[in-house]
């Protein structure tokens, strides 16, 4: 591998810090010292980019002192000192300062790196209402573009048209705006993003009043989501003048609408919110979203108007860990309130989809195979709720348990208990005689008593079950409700055509296996259905995932799906990052290693069983990722190309060719497997 696997810079991450240093009113020397102290700490922590508050060198709330020549001269001297000191520091520094140019004073972001002042961006929009009075001191930066200024002995680019870009670290590009700019209807950072900046930085003072912190959070999150960018925000903190105002030092890092890091509010000492931003992922997100590029065209291609200031960053590619939350279960939030909301929405999306399909087909019945496993259980719960919404009796739901050569008494008993608890019409059809007849007709060795349990043996049973369901639907004027989930569809772990791949409507097709168990728990917890069903549902949750097509071995071990296709928790992780973001396999492995290497670290979803909290080393991650890539890219697409209808439920969770995923059925996994092998040790 050309770059070390364990280094964040090998995988498109940039470490950023939004800082709130202590400040002294009108004392640039003290303030520069505090900035430099944090810069040295950031250097030690491997930070690439550090953002400091608005007018941090002078302090913000100093009013007419901003027009004192002695203070402005000292500010410039301290900028020169910071530039000199930065020569031995890795982080790029963005500091706030009052800066003079051509007889005017501007409220500016000064960008410093490796001994250079890379550029100066003035504040576009000056607040002059309520407690703000900036037009008294500053000239607006709006319209300032294409200029050069002399600052601290250097000739530097000056204007709102600057995007800064590392020449030796891909996708490390950023731009700055100041406080009020993001509160405007058209923030300058929007144009900077359309010009290519992936990290947007806001130097703010922003006094605190009740409720304002929520407003800032909303603005930062929405701007990062709208611009498909990271958004860094740093508000003034301890030491600012409280003559008429107060300050809470709020600093945050957002990425695509999600907060990655934040500082404590109302601090008594300096703080940093540090996080690793996925700049490569941001670029990929823009690439796969035509709306972003269409907006750039509609805006006249801002990249033509912006100047790109290039600098040599000199990344070390050391292993400095990974500072960002990585969910083990990307389809399952670990926050209880968020999980509850997601389950509510997912369940009702499914119910709404099925309700409309029953209305549209004017079907009297739903026909469903009930195995006693997770997927058919959840589909049956959705069907029951849909019939309740339609005002139809649940007895019009026809559930069939169809035991084969390996069906256990436990799963069959659970299937019957569930159907009885829900009040659906249950029936049992033993498929063994029909399966044996088919095996005899095709000359399969099992029919002559030989223990041959190959794919034909399995699919004879799977196909017969589906064949029965379709004919039963014909007979009863109903539709077949599919039960197969997203994880199985991704891995091709279903029988094509006359098999569990096919149905008239599949409510589970956009649900990952790892989410379905939480949905069932949510149904129990929130009392969506009768209490009599709850005990059975909990028993089903404790059942080993198995297709139950092959008899147990001599030791009594049953057929295990996950032993064949890999742990669903790992495969769902890979599925999310490969299909939702298009990440390289080595990066997926890097993220999985950080998420799964230590079961004692990080958060687990609520009520996740202690004995099911697994950990995986890099070798296991690489092995099962290879299985996923082969099955997903090479041998399963033809099944997805003929998927039945079903509602999209979760982001990154639709593999229908009419939805999120289109691919050739005769593709190869070679490119992905080669990348995995070459770049994962």
C-alpha positions as CSV (number, residue, x, y, z in Angstrom):
1,X,0.0,0.0,0.0
2,X,1.4,3.4,-0.9
3,X,0.0,5.1,2.2
4,X,-0.3,3.7,5.7
5,X,-3.7,2.0,6.3
6,X,-4.2,3.4,9.8
7,X,-3.6,7.0,9.0
8,X,-6.7,9.2,8.6
9,X,-5.0,11.1,5.7
10,X,-4.9,7.9,3.7
11,X,-8.6,7.8,3.8
12,X,-9.7,11.3,3.0
13,X,-10.0,12.8,6.5
14,X,-8.9,16.2,7.7
15,X,-8.7,16.9,11.4
16,X,-10.3,20.3,12.3
17,X,-10.7,22.3,15.5
18,X,-13.1,25.0,16.3
19,X,-11.5,26.9,19.2
20,X,-12.6,29.3,21.9
21,X,-9.5,30.8,23.5
22,X,-9.5,33.0,26.5
23,X,-9.4,36.7,25.4
24,X,-8.4,40.0,27.1
25,X,-10.3,43.1,26.1
26,X,-8.2,45.2,23.7
27,X,-4.9,43.3,24.4
28,X,-3.6,41.8,21.2
29,X,-0.4,40.5,22.8
30,X,-2.3,38.4,25.3
31,X,-4.8,37.3,22.7
32,X,-2.1,36.2,20.3
33,X,-0.4,34.3,23.1
34,X,-3.6,32.4,23.8
35,X,-4.1,31.6,20.1
36,X,-0.5,30.4,19.8
37,X,-0.9,28.2,22.9
38,X,-4.0,26.5,21.4
39,X,-2.2,26.2,18.0
40,X,0.7,24.3,19.7
41,X,-1.9,22.0,21.4
42,X,-3.6,21.5,18.0
43,X,-0.2,20.6,16.5
44,X,0.4,18.0,19.2
45,X,-3.0,16.5,18.5
46,X,-2.5,16.2,14.8
47,X,-5.0,19.0,13.8
48,X,-4.9,20.2,10.2
49,X,-7.1,23.3,10.4
50,X,-7.9,25.5,13.5
51,X,-10.6,28.2,13.6
52,X,-10.6,31.0,16.1
53,X,-13.4,33.6,16.9
54,X,-14.2,36.9,15.2
55,X,-11.8,39.7,16.0
56,X,-10.1,37.3,18.4
57,X,-6.8,39.3,18.2
58,X,-8.3,42.5,19.4
59,X,-11.4,41.2,21.2
60,X,-14.8,41.9,19.7
61,X,-16.7,44.1,22.2
62,X,-14.3,47.0,22.3
63,X,-16.4,49.5,20.4
64,X,-14.5,52.7,19.4
65,X,-11.1,51.2,20.5
66,X,-11.2,49.5,17.1
67,X,-10.5,53.0,15.6
68,X,-7.3,53.5,17.7
69,X,-4.2,53.4,15.6
70,X,-2.0,52.0,18.4
71,X,-4.3,49.0,18.8
72,X,-4.5,48.4,15.0
73,X,-0.7,48.6,14.7
74,X,-0.3,46.1,17.6
75,X,-2.8,43.7,15.9
76,X,-0.7,43.8,12.7
77,X,2.5,43.1,14.7
78,X,0.8,40.1,16.4
79,X,-0.3,38.8,13.0
80,X,3.3,38.9,11.9
81,X,4.4,37.1,15.1
82,X,1.8,34.4,14.6
83,X,2.9,33.9,11.0
84,X,6.5,33.5,12.1
85,X,5.5,31.1,14.8
86,X,3.4,29.0,12.4
87,X,6.5,28.0,10.5
88,X,7.0,25.1,13.0
89,X,3.3,24.2,13.3
90,X,1.3,21.8,11.2
91,X,-2.2,23.4,11.5
92,X,-3.5,26.1,9.3
93,X,-4.8,28.9,11.5
94,X,-7.8,31.1,10.8
95,X,-7.7,34.1,13.1
96,X,-10.1,37.1,13.4
97,X,-8.6,40.6,13.3
98,X,-9.4,44.2,12.3
99,X,-7.4,44.9,9.2
100,X,-6.8,48.2,7.4
101,X,-6.8,48.5,3.6
102,X,-6.9,51.5,1.4
103,X,-8.3,53.9,4.1
104,X,-10.9,51.5,5.3
105,X,-11.1,49.1,8.3
106,X,-12.4,45.5,7.7
107,X,-13.5,42.8,10.0
108,X,-11.4,39.9,8.6
109,X,-10.4,36.3,8.7
110,X,-6.7,36.0,8.4
111,X,-5.4,32.6,7.1
112,X,-1.9,31.6,8.2
113,X,0.1,28.5,7.5
114,X,3.8,27.4,7.6
115,X,5.1,31.0,8.0
116,X,2.8,32.5,5.3
117,X,-0.2,34.7,5.4
118,X,-2.2,32.8,2.8
119,X,-5.0,35.4,2.4
120,X,-7.5,37.7,4.1
121,X,-11.3,37.4,3.8
122,X,-13.4,40.4,4.9
123,X,-16.8,40.1,6.5
124,X,-19.5,40.6,3.9
125,X,-22.5,41.6,5.9
126,X,-22.2,44.0,8.9
127,X,-25.0,43.8,11.5
128,X,-26.3,47.2,12.5
129,X,-29.4,46.5,14.5
130,X,-30.3,45.9,18.2
131,X,-27.1,45.5,20.0
132,X,-24.9,45.5,16.9
133,X,-23.2,48.7,15.6
134,X,-20.5,47.5,13.1
135,X,-21.1,50.0,10.4
136,X,-19.6,52.6,12.8
137,X,-16.2,51.0,12.5
138,X,-16.0,48.7,9.5
139,X,-16.4,48.8,5.8
140,X,-18.5,45.9,4.3
141,X,-16.6,43.2,2.5
142,X,-19.4,42.4,0.0
143,X,-18.1,43.0,-3.5
144,X,-14.5,43.0,-2.4
145,X,-12.8,40.6,-4.9
146,X,-9.6,40.2,-6.9
147,X,-7.6,42.5,-4.6
148,X,-4.1,42.2,-3.0
149,X,-3.1,43.9,0.2
150,X,0.1,44.4,2.2
151,X,-0.2,42.9,5.7
152,X,2.6,42.2,8.2
153,X,5.3,42.5,5.6
154,X,3.6,40.2,3.1
155,X,1.7,40.7,-0.1
156,X,-1.5,38.6,0.3
157,X,-4.7,38.0,-1.6
158,X,-7.6,40.0,-0.2
159,X,-11.3,39.5,-0.9
160,X,-14.4,37.4,-0.4
161,X,-13.4,35.3,-3.5
162,X,-10.8,33.1,-1.8
163,X,-10.8,29.3,-1.6
164,X,-7.7,27.8,0.1
165,X,-6.5,24.4,-1.1
166,X,-3.7,22.1,0.0
167,X,-1.5,21.0,-2.9
168,X,-0.4,17.8,-1.2
169,X,-3.5,16.5,0.6
170,X,-6.5,15.7,-1.7
171,X,-9.8,17.5,-1.0
172,X,-8.4,19.7,1.8
173,X,-10.1,22.9,0.7
174,X,-11.8,25.6,2.8
175,X,-13.2,29.1,2.8
176,X,-14.1,31.6,5.5
177,X,-17.0,33.8,6.4
178,X,-17.7,35.8,9.5
179,X,-20.6,35.7,12.0
180,X,-23.5,37.7,10.4
181,X,-22.6,36.2,7.0
182,X,-24.3,32.9,7.8
183,X,-27.4,34.7,9.1
184,X,-28.0,36.4,5.8
185,X,-30.4,35.0,3.1
186,X,-27.4,34.3,0.8
187,X,-24.4,33.4,2.9
188,X,-21.0,33.9,1.1
189,X,-20.1,30.3,2.1
190,X,-22.7,29.1,-0.3
191,X,-20.8,30.6,-3.2
192,X,-17.6,29.3,-1.8
193,X,-19.0,25.8,-1.6
194,X,-20.2,26.0,-5.2
195,X,-16.7,27.1,-6.1
196,X,-15.3,23.9,-4.5
197,X,-14.7,24.6,-0.9
198,X,-15.4,21.5,1.2
199,X,-14.9,23.0,4.7
200,X,-16.7,26.2,5.5
201,X,-15.4,28.2,8.5
202,X,-17.3,30.9,10.4
203,X,-15.4,33.1,12.8
204,X,-18.0,34.5,15.1
205,X,-18.3,36.6,18.2
206,X,-22.1,36.2,18.7
207,X,-23.2,37.3,22.1
208,X,-25.5,34.9,23.8
209,X,-29.2,35.5,24.7
210,X,-31.8,32.9,25.6
211,X,-32.5,30.6,22.7
212,X,-29.7,31.8,20.4
213,X,-27.6,28.7,20.8
214,X,-30.4,26.7,19.1
215,X,-30.5,29.2,16.3
216,X,-26.8,28.9,15.7
217,X,-27.1,25.1,15.8
218,X,-29.8,25.2,13.2
219,X,-27.9,27.6,10.9
220,X,-24.7,25.6,11.1
221,X,-26.4,22.2,10.5
222,X,-28.5,23.5,7.7
223,X,-25.6,25.2,5.9
224,X,-23.5,22.1,6.1
225,X,-26.3,20.0,4.7
226,X,-27.4,22.5,2.0
227,X,-23.8,23.0,0.8
228,X,-22.8,19.4,1.2
229,X,-19.9,20.5,3.3
230,X,-18.4,20.6,6.8
231,X,-19.2,23.8,8.7
232,X,-17.0,25.0,11.6
233,X,-18.3,27.6,13.9
234,X,-16.4,29.4,16.7
235,X,-18.1,32.0,19.0
236,X,-16.3,34.3,21.5
237,X,-15.9,33.0,24.9
238,X,-14.3,33.8,28.3
239,X,-12.8,37.3,28.7
240,X,-14.9,39.3,26.2
241,X,-16.3,42.5,27.7
242,X,-19.6,42.1,29.5
243,X,-20.4,45.8,29.6
244,X,-23.6,45.2,27.8
245,X,-23.4,41.6,26.6
246,X,-22.5,38.1,27.6
247,X,-20.7,35.3,25.7
248,X,-21.0,31.5,25.8
249,X,-18.1,30.3,23.7
250,X,-20.2,27.9,21.5
251,X,-18.0,26.0,19.0
252,X,-19.2,23.3,16.8
253,X,-18.2,21.1,13.8
254,X,-21.0,19.9,11.5
255,X,-20.9,17.7,8.5
256,X,-23.8,17.0,6.1
257,X,-26.3,18.3,8.8
258,X,-24.8,16.2,11.7
259,X,-22.9,17.6,14.6
260,X,-19.5,15.9,14.9
261,X,-18.1,17.8,17.9
262,X,-18.9,20.7,20.2
263,X,-17.5,22.5,23.2
264,X,-19.1,23.1,26.5
265,X,-20.9,26.4,26.7
266,X,-20.0,29.2,29.2
267,X,-16.4,27.9,29.7
268,X,-14.0,29.4,32.1
269,X,-11.0,28.4,30.1
270,X,-9.9,27.8,26.5
271,X,-11.6,24.9,24.6
272,X,-11.4,23.1,21.3
273,X,-14.1,21.1,19.5
274,X,-12.0,18.6,17.5
275,X,-13.2,16.2,14.8
276,X,-12.1,14.4,11.7
277,X,-14.0,15.6,8.7
278,X,-14.5,13.3,5.7
279,X,-13.6,15.7,2.9
280,X,-13.3,12.8,0.4
281,X,-16.8,11.7,1.4
282,X,-18.1,15.3,0.9
283,X,-16.6,15.4,-2.6
284,X,-18.2,12.0,-3.4
285,X,-21.5,13.3,-2.1
286,X,-21.4,16.3,-4.4
287,X,-20.4,14.0,-7.3
288,X,-23.5,11.8,-6.8
289,X,-25.9,14.7,-6.4
290,X,-26.5,16.5,-9.7
291,X,-28.5,19.2,-7.9
292,X,-25.3,20.6,-6.4
293,X,-23.6,21.0,-9.7
294,X,-26.8,22.3,-11.4
295,X,-26.8,25.0,-8.7
296,X,-23.2,25.9,-9.5
297,X,-24.2,26.3,-13.2
298,X,-27.3,28.4,-12.3
299,X,-25.0,30.6,-10.2
300,X,-22.7,31.2,-13.1
301,X,-20.1,28.7,-12.0
302,X,-18.5,30.6,-9.0
303,X,-15.3,28.6,-9.5
304,X,-14.5,31.1,-12.4
305,X,-14.8,34.1,-10.1
306,X,-13.0,32.6,-7.0
307,X,-9.3,32.5,-6.6
308,X,-7.7,29.3,-5.4
309,X,-4.9,29.9,-2.9
310,X,-2.7,26.8,-2.9
311,X,-0.4,25.9,0.0
312,X,1.8,23.0,0.9
313,X,0.4,21.3,4.0
314,X,3.0,18.6,4.5
315,X,0.8,15.9,6.1
316,X,2.8,13.2,8.0
317,X,0.4,10.2,7.4
318,X,0.9,9.2,11.1
319,X,-1.6,7.0,12.9
320,X,-3.3,9.6,15.1
321,X,-6.6,7.7,15.6
322,X,-10.0,8.7,14.3
323,X,-11.9,11.5,16.0
324,X,-15.5,11.2,14.8
325,X,-18.5,9.1,15.8
326,X,-18.7,6.0,13.7
327,X,-21.9,4.0,14.4
328,X,-21.6,0.3,14.5
329,X,-25.1,0.1,13.0
330,X,-25.5,2.9,10.5
331,X,-29.1,1.9,9.9
332,X,-29.8,1.9,13.7
333,X,-29.3,5.1,15.8
334,X,-27.7,4.6,19.2
335,X,-29.7,7.6,20.6
336,X,-32.9,6.2,22.2
337,X,-35.1,9.2,21.1
338,X,-33.7,9.0,17.5
339,X,-34.2,5.3,17.3
340,X,-37.8,5.6,18.6
341,X,-38.5,8.2,15.9
342,X,-36.8,6.1,13.2
343,X,-38.8,3.0,14.1
344,X,-42.0,5.0,14.2
345,X,-41.4,6.4,10.7
346,X,-40.1,3.1,9.2
347,X,-43.1,1.1,10.5
348,X,-45.6,3.7,9.3
349,X,-44.0,4.0,5.9
350,X,-44.4,0.3,5.5
351,X,-48.0,0.3,6.7
352,X,-48.8,3.3,4.4
353,X,-47.2,1.6,1.4
354,X,-49.1,-1.7,2.0
355,X,-52.4,0.0,2.7
356,X,-52.2,1.8,-0.7
357,X,-51.3,-1.4,-2.5
358,X,-54.2,-3.3,-1.1
359,X,-56.6,-0.5,-2.0
360,X,-55.2,-0.2,-5.5
361,X,-55.4,-4.0,-6.2
362,X,-58.8,-4.3,-4.5
363,X,-57.4,-7.4,-2.8
364,X,-59.6,-9.1,-0.3
365,X,-56.7,-11.1,1.2
366,X,-53.0,-10.9,1.9
367,X,-51.2,-14.2,1.6
368,X,-47.9,-14.5,3.5
369,X,-45.5,-17.3,4.5
370,X,-44.9,-17.3,8.2
371,X,-41.7,-19.0,9.2
372,X,-41.2,-17.9,12.7
373,X,-38.1,-15.9,11.7
374,X,-37.5,-12.1,11.9
375,X,-38.5,-11.1,8.4
376,X,-41.8,-12.8,8.0
377,X,-42.7,-11.9,11.6
378,X,-42.2,-8.2,10.9
379,X,-44.0,-8.3,7.6
380,X,-46.9,-10.0,9.3
381,X,-47.0,-7.2,11.9
382,X,-47.1,-4.6,9.2
383,X,-49.9,-6.5,7.5
384,X,-51.9,-6.6,10.7
385,X,-51.5,-2.9,11.2
386,X,-52.4,-2.1,7.5
387,X,-55.6,-4.1,7.8
388,X,-56.5,-2.3,11.0
389,X,-56.0,1.0,9.1
390,X,-58.2,-0.2,6.3
391,X,-60.9,-1.4,8.6
392,X,-60.6,-4.9,7.3
393,X,-60.6,-8.0,9.6
394,X,-57.3,-9.5,10.3
395,X,-58.8,-12.9,9.6
396,X,-58.5,-11.9,5.9
397,X,-54.8,-12.1,6.3
398,X,-53.9,-15.7,5.3
399,X,-50.7,-16.9,7.0
400,X,-49.1,-20.2,6.0
401,X,-46.4,-22.1,7.7
402,X,-44.8,-24.6,5.4
403,X,-42.4,-26.9,7.1
404,X,-39.7,-28.6,5.1
405,X,-36.9,-31.1,5.7
406,X,-35.2,-28.9,8.3
407,X,-37.9,-26.8,9.9
408,X,-37.6,-26.8,13.7
409,X,-40.4,-27.3,16.1
410,X,-39.4,-24.1,17.8
411,X,-39.8,-21.8,14.8
412,X,-43.0,-23.6,13.7
413,X,-44.5,-23.1,17.2
414,X,-43.5,-19.5,17.1
415,X,-45.2,-19.0,13.8
416,X,-48.4,-20.5,15.0
417,X,-48.3,-18.6,18.3
418,X,-47.9,-15.3,16.4
419,X,-50.7,-16.0,13.9
420,X,-53.0,-16.9,16.7
421,X,-52.1,-13.9,18.8
422,X,-52.7,-11.5,15.9
423,X,-56.0,-13.1,14.9
424,X,-55.0,-13.9,11.3
425,X,-56.1,-17.1,9.5
426,X,-53.4,-19.7,9.8
427,X,-52.9,-22.9,7.9
428,X,-50.1,-25.4,7.6
429,X,-48.9,-27.0,4.3
430,X,-46.3,-29.6,4.6
431,X,-44.1,-29.2,1.5
432,X,-42.0,-32.3,2.1
433,X,-44.1,-34.7,-0.1
434,X,-44.1,-32.2,-3.0
435,X,-40.4,-31.5,-2.5
436,X,-39.5,-35.2,-2.5
437,X,-41.6,-35.7,-5.6
438,X,-39.7,-32.9,-7.4
439,X,-36.4,-34.3,-6.2
440,X,-37.3,-37.7,-7.5
441,X,-38.5,-36.3,-10.9
442,X,-35.2,-34.5,-11.5
443,X,-33.1,-37.4,-10.3
444,X,-31.6,-35.7,-7.2
445,X,-29.6,-38.1,-4.9
446,X,-31.5,-37.1,-1.8
447,X,-34.6,-38.8,-3.3
448,X,-32.5,-42.1,-3.2
449,X,-31.7,-41.5,0.5
450,X,-28.3,-39.9,0.1
451,X,-27.5,-36.9,2.4
452,X,-26.9,-34.4,-0.4
453,X,-27.9,-30.9,0.7
454,X,-26.8,-28.7,-2.2
455,X,-28.3,-25.6,-3.6
456,X,-30.8,-27.6,-5.6
457,X,-32.0,-29.3,-2.5
458,X,-32.4,-25.9,-0.8
459,X,-34.1,-24.2,-3.7
460,X,-36.6,-27.0,-4.3
461,X,-38.0,-26.2,-0.9
462,X,-37.7,-22.4,-1.2
463,X,-39.3,-22.4,-4.6
464,X,-42.2,-24.6,-3.6
465,X,-43.1,-22.3,-0.8
466,X,-43.3,-19.3,-3.1
467,X,-45.2,-21.4,-5.7
468,X,-47.8,-22.3,-3.2
469,X,-48.1,-18.7,-2.0
470,X,-48.7,-17.4,-5.5
471,X,-51.3,-20.1,-6.3
472,X,-53.0,-19.5,-3.0
473,X,-53.2,-15.8,-3.8
474,X,-54.8,-16.6,-7.1
475,X,-57.3,-18.9,-5.4
476,X,-58.2,-16.4,-2.7
477,X,-58.1,-13.3,-4.8
478,X,-55.2,-11.8,-2.8
479,X,-51.6,-10.7,-3.1
480,X,-48.4,-12.3,-1.9
481,X,-46.7,-10.2,0.7
482,X,-42.9,-10.5,0.4
483,X,-40.7,-10.8,3.5
484,X,-37.1,-10.6,2.2
485,X,-35.0,-7.8,3.7
486,X,-32.4,-5.4,2.3
487,X,-29.5,-7.3,3.7
488,X,-30.5,-10.5,2.0
489,X,-31.2,-8.6,-1.3
490,X,-27.8,-7.0,-1.2
491,X,-26.0,-10.4,-0.6
492,X,-28.2,-12.3,-3.1
493,X,-29.3,-14.6,-0.2
494,X,-32.6,-15.4,-1.7
495,X,-34.0,-17.7,-4.3
496,X,-34.6,-16.1,-7.7
497,X,-37.9,-16.2,-9.5
498,X,-40.2,-18.8,-8.0
499,X,-38.6,-18.2,-4.6
500,X,-38.4,-15.7,-1.8
501,X,-36.9,-13.1,-4.2
502,X,-40.4,-12.6,-5.7
503,X,-43.7,-11.4,-4.4
504,X,-46.5,-9.1,-5.4
505,X,-45.4,-6.4,-2.9
506,X,-42.4,-6.5,-0.4
507,X,-42.6,-4.2,2.6
508,X,-39.2,-5.3,3.9
509,X,-37.1,-4.6,0.8
510,X,-35.7,-1.4,2.2
511,X,-35.0,-2.6,5.7
512,X,-31.6,-3.9,6.8
513,X,-31.6,-7.0,8.9
514,X,-29.9,-5.1,11.8
515,X,-32.9,-2.7,11.9
516,X,-35.7,-5.2,11.8
517,X,-35.0,-6.6,15.2
518,X,-35.2,-3.1,16.7
519,X,-38.5,-2.5,14.8
520,X,-39.9,-5.6,16.4
521,X,-38.7,-4.5,19.8
522,X,-40.3,-1.1,19.2
523,X,-43.6,-2.7,18.3
524,X,-43.5,-4.5,21.6
525,X,-42.4,-1.5,23.6
526,X,-44.9,0.9,22.2
527,X,-47.9,-1.5,22.3
528,X,-48.6,-1.3,18.6
529,X,-50.3,-4.7,18.7
530,X,-51.9,-7.0,21.3
531,X,-49.9,-7.8,24.5
532,X,-50.5,-11.5,23.7
533,X,-48.1,-11.3,20.8
534,X,-45.3,-9.7,22.8
535,X,-43.9,-12.9,24.4
536,X,-43.8,-14.7,21.1
537,X,-42.1,-11.7,19.4
538,X,-39.4,-11.7,22.1
539,X,-38.8,-15.5,21.6
540,X,-38.5,-14.9,17.8
541,X,-35.8,-12.2,18.5
542,X,-33.8,-14.8,20.3
543,X,-33.8,-17.3,17.5
544,X,-30.7,-18.1,15.4
545,X,-31.0,-16.7,11.9
546,X,-31.3,-19.7,9.6
547,X,-33.1,-20.5,6.3
548,X,-33.9,-24.0,7.8
549,X,-33.4,-25.7,4.5
550,X,-30.6,-28.2,5.5
551,X,-31.0,-30.7,8.4
552,X,-28.9,-30.2,11.5
553,X,-25.5,-31.9,11.4
554,X,-24.4,-34.9,13.6
555,X,-23.6,-32.5,16.5
556,X,-27.0,-30.9,16.2
557,X,-25.8,-27.6,14.8
558,X,-28.4,-26.0,12.6
559,X,-27.7,-24.3,9.2
560,X,-26.5,-20.8,10.0
561,X,-26.9,-18.0,7.4
562,X,-24.2,-15.8,9.0
563,X,-21.7,-18.6,8.9
564,X,-22.1,-18.5,5.1
565,X,-22.6,-14.9,4.1
566,X,-21.0,-13.2,7.1
567,X,-22.3,-11.4,10.2
568,X,-25.2,-9.2,9.2
569,X,-24.0,-6.5,11.4
570,X,-20.7,-6.2,9.4
571,X,-22.4,-6.7,6.1
572,X,-25.0,-4.0,6.8
573,X,-22.1,-1.7,7.7
574,X,-20.4,-2.4,4.3
575,X,-23.7,-2.1,2.5
576,X,-24.4,1.4,3.9
577,X,-21.0,2.8,3.0
578,X,-20.7,1.2,-0.4
579,X,-24.1,2.0,-1.7
580,X,-24.9,5.3,0.1
581,X,-21.5,6.9,-0.3
582,X,-19.6,4.9,-2.9
583,X,-16.5,4.5,-0.6
584,X,-13.5,2.5,-1.6
585,X,-13.3,-1.0,0.1
586,X,-10.2,0.0,2.0
587,X,-11.9,3.0,3.5
588,X,-15.0,0.9,4.5
589,X,-12.6,-1.5,6.2
590,X,-10.9,1.5,8.0
591,X,-14.2,2.7,9.3
592,X,-15.4,-0.8,10.3
593,X,-12.2,-1.4,12.2
594,X,-12.7,1.8,14.2
595,X,-16.3,0.9,14.8
596,X,-16.0,-2.8,15.6
597,X,-12.5,-3.5,17.0
598,X,-13.4,-3.0,20.7
599,X,-16.9,-3.9,22.1
600,X,-16.3,-1.8,25.2
601,X,-15.8,1.4,23.3
602,X,-18.5,3.6,21.7
603,X,-22.3,3.4,22.1
604,X,-24.6,0.5,21.4
605,X,-28.2,0.9,20.4
606,X,-30.7,0.9,23.3
607,X,-31.6,-2.5,24.8
608,X,-28.9,-4.3,22.7
609,X,-28.1,-7.6,24.5
610,X,-24.8,-7.7,26.3
611,X,-24.0,-11.2,25.1
612,X,-24.5,-10.1,21.5
613,X,-22.0,-7.2,21.6
614,X,-19.3,-8.5,19.3
615,X,-15.9,-7.2,18.2
616,X,-14.0,-7.9,15.0
617,X,-10.4,-7.6,14.2
618,X,-9.1,-6.3,10.9
619,X,-8.6,-9.8,9.5
620,X,-12.3,-10.7,10.0
621,X,-13.4,-7.4,8.7
622,X,-11.3,-7.9,5.5
623,X,-12.6,-11.4,5.1
624,X,-16.3,-10.6,5.3
625,X,-15.9,-7.4,3.3
626,X,-14.5,-9.6,0.5
627,X,-17.5,-11.8,0.7
628,X,-19.8,-8.8,0.6
629,X,-18.0,-7.3,-2.5
630,X,-18.1,-10.6,-4.4
631,X,-21.7,-11.3,-3.6
632,X,-22.9,-7.7,-4.1
633,X,-21.1,-6.7,-7.3
634,X,-20.7,-10.1,-9.1
635,X,-23.4,-12.7,-8.4
636,X,-26.5,-10.9,-7.2
637,X,-27.4,-8.0,-9.4
638,X,-29.7,-10.0,-11.7
639,X,-32.0,-10.7,-8.7
640,X,-32.1,-7.0,-7.8
641,X,-32.9,-6.1,-11.4
642,X,-36.2,-7.9,-11.1
643,X,-37.2,-6.7,-7.7
644,X,-40.9,-6.5,-6.8
645,X,-42.4,-3.2,-5.7
646,X,-42.0,-2.0,-2.2
647,X,-41.6,1.4,-0.4
648,X,-38.2,3.0,0.2
649,X,-37.9,3.3,3.9
650,X,-34.3,4.4,4.9
651,X,-31.6,6.4,3.3
652,X,-29.1,4.2,1.5
653,X,-31.7,1.5,1.7
654,X,-33.2,0.9,-1.7
655,X,-31.6,-1.4,-4.2
656,X,-34.5,-1.4,-6.7
657,X,-33.5,-0.4,-10.3
658,X,-36.4,2.0,-10.1
659,X,-34.8,3.7,-7.1
660,X,-31.3,4.1,-5.6
661,X,-29.3,1.4,-7.4
662,X,-28.8,0.6,-11.1
663,X,-26.1,-1.8,-12.2
664,X,-25.3,-4.4,-14.9
665,X,-26.3,-7.9,-14.0
666,X,-23.1,-9.3,-15.6
667,X,-20.7,-7.1,-13.8
668,X,-17.5,-8.2,-12.0
669,X,-16.2,-7.5,-8.5
670,X,-12.6,-7.5,-9.6
671,X,-11.9,-3.7,-9.2
672,X,-13.3,-3.7,-5.6
673,X,-11.6,-7.0,-4.6
674,X,-8.3,-5.8,-6.0
675,X,-8.5,-2.5,-4.1
676,X,-9.3,-4.3,-0.9
677,X,-6.4,-6.7,-1.3
678,X,-3.9,-4.0,-2.3
679,X,-4.8,-1.5,0.5
680,X,-5.9,-3.4,3.5
681,X,-3.1,-5.3,5.4
